[in-house]
Amino acid sequence: MVNGVNKILVTGGAGFIGSEFARHGVKKGYKIVIIDKLTYAGDIERIKEVEKAITFYRADITDKKSVERIFKTERPDAVIHWAAESHVDRSILDASPFLDTNVKGTQVLLETARIYGVEKFINISTDEVYGELGEGGQFFETTPLNPNSPYSVSKASADMFGRAYHRTYNLPVITVRPSNNYGPWQYPEKLIPVVILKALNNEKIPVYGKGENVREWLFVSDCADAVFLVMDKGEAGEIYNVGSGEERRNIEVVRHILKLLGKSEGLIEFTKDRLGHDFRYSLNSEKIKNQYGWKSHVSFDKGIEETVRWYIDNMGWVKGKLAHLNKYWEAVYK
Ligand SMILES: NC(=O)c1ccc[n+]([C@@H]2O[C@H](COP(=O)([O-])OP(=O)(O)OC[C@H]3O[C@@H](n4cnc5c(N)ncnc54)[C@H](O)[C@@H]3O)[C@@H](O)[C@H]2O)c1
C-alpha cells in the first residue's frame, strides 16, 4: 500500500498501455481490478500472464449501472483511467464512439468515483490535446488546449470534465499527458506495428504525405512507470506531461525499422496525407522529472529493437487480427 492505495481500478486494462500498467501493478503487489469492454482493440491475451492475480470485468464505461455495481463491489482506492477509443484515423472515419467512450465514459467514471470516493483518479490524456507545433517549440502543462482531430477533441473534453470534477467536487483528479507510445502488444493499426507487419510480409508500407511529421516516441514501460509515480506522488488537480524527448520524423521511424529487418526502402508507399494531420508534437516533461525524478529508461534505439523482436516472436497474435485489419485498411487508404 502506497499513500492509502492498495486496490486499483484500471479501465482499459486489456488495451495496449493499460495492460502494461496492470502487469506492472500485479508485480508491485497492488490489487488490480480491470474494467474493459473488449472492443476490437482490447484483448485478454495481453493480461494472461497475470490473470490469476487480477479481477476482470467485461463492461462498458459508458454504462452507469455496470460501473456503479463494480465500484460498489470493489471499492477501489484509485482509478487509473486508460479506456478510450484511441486511434486518430478511426475518429476521422467515425467520431461518435469517441464521443461516447472518451467523453461520456470519462464522466460516468468521474461521477461514480465522486459518489464512492477515491484517493486518486488518474485521467490518462495525450500530448495531442495541445494541438500541433511547427519545427520548433514545446508543449508545457500550461499551454492552452487546441485539439484538432475528433480523437484529440474527445480527449481534451475528458480533461475538462476531470478539471471540473476536481474544481467543483474536490475529486482528486490528476491528468497525465503522455506522448506517442510504442512497444509489445500494440494493436497493429498504429504506425510502428503496421510498418513491422507490412515489412515482414514484404507488403507496401503506407506512409502519410512525405513522412515528415514528427512524433515523440515513449516506450510503453516508461509510460507505465510515470503513471505509478504520479499515482504515488502527484498532486490533485495537477497535470503532468510525460515524453521521452526522442523525436523522430515518421519516415525516419520507417527507415529504421526496414534497416533492422533488412528490408528494402522500395516497400515505402507515400499516400494521401491524413486529413488535418498535426505536424509535430513535443512535450516539455521537466515537471515530472524535476518534482519526482522520472526519466525514460528505454532509448528509442533499444525500444524499437525490442519491439521488432517481440512482433517477430508473436506473429501468431498479430495474424489473428488480420481479417479485421484488412477491412479497416481498405477504408483508411482507399
Ligand atoms: N497509444 C498511445 O500512443 C497513446 C499516447 C498518449 C495517450 N494515450 C492514451 O492512453 C490510453 C490507452 O491507450 P492505448 O493505446 O493503450 O489504447 P488501446 O486502444 O490499445 O486500448 C484501449 C482499451 O480500452 C478499451 N475500451 C474502449 N472503449 C471502452 C469502453 N467504452 N468501456 C470499457 N473499455 C473500453 C478497449 O477494449 C481497449 O482494451 C488512452 O486513453 C489513450 O488516449 C495513448
The ligand as a Tripos MOL2 file, in Angstrom:
@<TRIPOS>MOLECULE
LIG
   44    48     1     0     0
SMALL
NO_CHARGES

@<TRIPOS>ATOM
      1 N1         -1.0530    4.7110  -27.6220 N.am      1 LIG1
      2 C1         -0.5410    5.9140  -27.4980 C.2       1 LIG1
      3 O1          0.4430    6.2390  -28.1730 O.2       1 LIG1
      4 C2         -1.1020    6.9020  -26.5140 C.ar      1 LIG1
      5 C3         -0.4210    8.1110  -26.3000 C.ar      1 LIG1
      6 C4         -0.9370    9.0300  -25.3750 C.ar      1 LIG1
      7 C5         -2.0980    8.7230  -24.6860 C.ar      1 LIG1
      8 N2         -2.7510    7.5500  -24.9320 N.ar      1 LIG1
      9 C6         -3.9650    7.2560  -24.1610 C.3       1 LIG1
     10 O2         -3.6860    6.1310  -23.3490 O.3       1 LIG1
     11 C7         -4.8630    5.3280  -23.1910 C.3       1 LIG1
     12 C8         -4.5820    3.9120  -23.6310 C.3       1 LIG1
     13 O3         -4.1680    3.9050  -24.9930 O.3       1 LIG1
     14 P1         -3.8760    2.5380  -25.7470 P.3       1 LIG1
     15 O4         -3.0000    2.8420  -26.8780 O.co2     1 LIG1
     16 O5         -3.4840    1.5040  -24.7570 O.co2     1 LIG1
     17 O6         -5.3390    2.2160  -26.2850 O.3       1 LIG1
     18 P2         -5.9300    0.8500  -26.8510 P.3       1 LIG1
     19 O7         -6.8270    1.2440  -27.9640 O.co2     1 LIG1
     20 O8         -4.8540   -0.1400  -27.0990 O.co2     1 LIG1
     21 O9         -6.7920    0.2720  -25.6330 O.3       1 LIG1
     22 C9         -7.9870    0.8570  -25.2250 C.3       1 LIG1
     23 C10        -8.7090   -0.1430  -24.3310 C.3       1 LIG1
     24 O10        -9.9180    0.4850  -23.8730 O.3       1 LIG1
     25 C11       -10.9840   -0.4670  -24.0180 C.3       1 LIG1
     26 N3        -12.2320    0.2820  -24.2320 N.ar      1 LIG1
     27 C12       -12.5810    1.0510  -25.3100 C.ar      1 LIG1
     28 N4        -13.8180    1.5270  -25.1530 N.ar      1 LIG1
     29 C13       -14.2620    1.1030  -23.9410 C.ar      1 LIG1
     30 C14       -15.4630    1.2830  -23.2110 C.ar      1 LIG1
     31 N5        -16.4820    2.0270  -23.6950 N.pl3     1 LIG1
     32 N6        -15.5800    0.6980  -21.9900 N.ar      1 LIG1
     33 C15       -14.5770   -0.0480  -21.4890 C.ar      1 LIG1
     34 N7        -13.4190   -0.2730  -22.1450 N.ar      1 LIG1
     35 C16       -13.2540    0.3040  -23.3580 C.ar      1 LIG1
     36 C17       -10.6100   -1.3010  -25.2280 C.3       1 LIG1
     37 O11       -11.2940   -2.5530  -25.2340 O.3       1 LIG1
     38 C18        -9.1060   -1.4320  -25.0570 C.3       1 LIG1
     39 O12        -8.7710   -2.5440  -24.2680 O.3       1 LIG1
     40 C19        -5.9550    6.0350  -23.9850 C.3       1 LIG1
     41 O13        -6.6870    6.8380  -23.1030 O.3       1 LIG1
     42 C20        -5.1860    6.8880  -24.9800 C.3       1 LIG1
     43 O14        -5.9360    8.0160  -25.3590 O.3       1 LIG1
     44 C21        -2.2820    6.6360  -25.8200 C.ar      1 LIG1
@<TRIPOS>BOND
     1     1     2 1
     2     2     3 2
     3     2     4 1
     4     4     5 ar
     5     4    44 ar
     6     5     6 ar
     7     6     7 ar
     8     7     8 ar
     9     8     9 1
    10     8    44 ar
    11     9    10 1
    12     9    42 1
    13    10    11 1
    14    11    12 1
    15    11    40 1
    16    12    13 1
    17    13    14 1
    18    14    15 2
    19    14    16 1
    20    14    17 1
    21    17    18 1
    22    18    19 2
    23    18    20 1
    24    18    21 1
    25    21    22 1
    26    22    23 1
    27    23    24 1
    28    23    38 1
    29    24    25 1
    30    25    26 1
    31    25    36 1
    32    26    27 ar
    33    26    35 ar
    34    27    28 ar
    35    28    29 ar
    36    29    30 ar
    37    29    35 ar
    38    30    31 1
    39    30    32 ar
    40    32    33 ar
    41    33    34 ar
    42    34    35 ar
    43    36    37 1
    44    36    38 1
    45    38    39 1
    46    40    41 1
    47    40    42 1
    48    42    43 1
@<TRIPOS>SUBSTRUCTURE
     1 LIG1         1 GROUP 0 **** ****
